[in-house]
Amino acid sequence: MTPLRGLESFGRYPAGERATRVRNTRFDSWGYCREAGRASRHWPLITRPNITCHTSRIHHLLTLESLLHKILVAFLFSIFLVPGAAAQADDVTAPIHQFIDGFNTGNTKSAYAAYAAGNISITDEFAPHLWTGPDAARAWAADYDKHAKATGVTDGTVKYGEPTRKQIEGNLAYVVVPTVYNYKEHGKPTQEEGQMTFVLRRASKGWKISSWTWTGVNPHPAK
């Protein structure tokens, strides 16, 4: 062992006792270094990779620091993220925007996810005009594509505004949204002003569409 002078002044050791470089040592529960079964109040100077001294006190401090970090992260999550997610889940217009945005961008997976489980109902201007049942959304989408191909309709998109009526009663909601349906018919820009009327149900993960109806004016050249 190689004596190390000058560390007594830190108050770590009893007067007259010098710090010592220690090899192949371990610490007891109080952080003192034990060598060959004999405890001595020596401070290990760790300078070589083969020396592994770990104190339970340092371990406890690191564990406490990690625990406090986790608590802080959870606290910040509850303040900033959870209320935002809860507010979005409680927004009755969120699934309406999700469905229409999915239609506009061709994201059918997102559009279908806006619907409630079980039977739903859709009423639109093209035949057969009414779709009901668990697969109504997919049946409506298939008939829309058939109608579009038959009539030369392309580039269909729906613009929507803020609800003109929003009524919530328990787990049911009635929402009316102003809309403008823009598309091309045989290459000519066409539009229809109208509105969509939605009935929504509150599910475990927020509001979902149970029914919607399109009501609009006759098609006319886009302004």
N, C-alpha and C positions, 0 to 999 in steps of 0.2 A: 504494500500500500504506500502511496506517495502522499506525504503530509501537504496540506494546503493551508497556508497562513492567511490571516486577515479577515476571516469570516466570523470570528468570535464577536466582533463589534456589532453585528446585526442582532445580537440577543438571542440567537437560535440555540446556542449551546451554553452549558454551565461554564463559569469562569475557569480559564486554564485549559479547557478542552478544545482541541483543534479539529477542524473539519478534515475529512480524509477521503481520498479517491477510493471507491470500493468497486470491486469486480464481482460479477455473479452473485448479486444480492437481491433481496426482496424486502418489502416493507411490511411491518405489522399494521394492525388496525389504526394506530395513531400516527403512522407516517414515519416511524423510526426504522432505520435500516438494520436488518439482522444478518449476521455473517457467521457461518459455521455454528448455528444454534445459539449464539451469544448476542444479546441485544446491546447496541451501543448507539448513543445519540450522535451519529455521524451523518453528515449531509452528502449524498452521493452526487458526484459530478459526472453526469452521463456524457461521455465523449466518444464511446465506441458502440457500434451497432449490436455487439453481442451482449451488451449490458441492458437488462430489462427490469427496471424498477417501477412499480405501479403502486400508488397509494390509494387506499380506500377513500381517503378524504377527497382527493382529486376526482376519483370516480363518482363520488356522491355529488360533487359540485358540477361535474359535467352532466350527470343525469338530471340534476335540478335545472340546469340551464336548458337542456333539451326539452324538459317538461314545460318550463315557462315559455319557451318558443312555440310549442304546440298550442298552449293555451292562448297565446297572443294571436296566432294564426286563426284559431277557431273563433276568437272574439271578433277579429276584423271581418272574417267571413260572415258571421251572423249580422254584423252591422251593415256591410255594404252589399253582399251578394244575396243573402237570403231574402231580405225585404224586396229587392229588385225582382227576383224570381217569383216571389209570392204575388207581387203587384202584376207581373205579366200573366201569371196563371189566373188572376182574378179579373183580367181585362177581357170583357165580353167581346170586344171587336178583334182581339188577336187572331182567333181562328178564321174570322171573315177575311182579314188581310192575308193570312196564310194561304187560304184557298184561292183567292183571286190572284195573288202574286205567283202562286204555283201554276195557275192556268196561263198567266202572261208569259212566264219563262219556260214553260214546258216541263216543270218539275212536278210530275204526277205523284211521286212519292210524298212530297210535302203537302200537296193538295189533298190527297186521300187521308193523310194523317189529321187533317182539320175536322174530319167527320166523327160523329159519335158512334159508338159500337151499337149493333142492333139495327132495327129498322129505321130507315130514313126516307125522306120524300123530297123529290125535285120536280118543279114545274117550269117549263121553258117554252119558247115560241115555236120550236120545230117539232115535227112528229117523232114519237107518239105523244109528246107534250107532258106526259106524267111518268115518273119512274119511282118505284117504291121498293122497299126491302133492304136487306143487308148489303146487296151489291148494286144499289141504285146509282151510286156515284160512278162506278166503272161502266155500267150500262149507259148512263147519260154521256160519258166521255166517248164511248164507242159510237153512239148514234150521232153525236156532234161531228165526229170525223167523217162519218158517212154523208151527213147533210152538207158539210163543207165541200167535200169532193164533188158531190152532185150539183152544187150550185156555184162552184168556182170561187168559194170563199177561202181567202188566205190571210195570214198576218193578223189574226184576231187578237185583240187585247181589250181589257176593260179598265177604264179609269174610275176611281171611286173617291168620294169625298167623306166628310164627317157625317155621322148618322144624323138624320133628320128626326128620328124618334128612337128612343132606347128605353125599354121598360123591363125591369127585372122583378120577378116575383119568386122568391125562394131559389130553387135550383133551375128555374126556367127563365128565359129571356126572349124578348121580342125586339128586333132591331131592323130599322129601315135605313138603307144606304143609297144615296144618289149615285148613279153610274152613267158612263158613256161608253158604248161598245163601238170600237173602231175596227174596221177590217177593209179588205179589198175584195170586191166582187168582180171577177173577170178582169182584174187589174185596176179597177176604178175605186178610189178611196170612198168608203161609205161609212156612215155612222148612225147610231141609234141612241138617243137619250132615254134614260129610263131610271128604274130603281130596282134594287134587290131587297126582298123581305126575308129575313132569317128568323128561324126559331132555334134556340140553342139550349143545351142542357149542361149543367155543371157536373163534371165528372171528377174523379179523384185527382186528375192532373190538370184540372182547369176546365174552361168552357169548350164545348164541342158543338159542331153544327148538326142539328137534328133534321132541319128542313130549310129549303129556300125556294123562292119564286121570283122569276124574272118578269118584270112588267115594263114595256117600252113602246115608243112611238114607231111608226112605220119607217123602214130604212130610207135614207135619203143621202144624196151626195155630201161628202164631208165638207164642212165649212172651212 
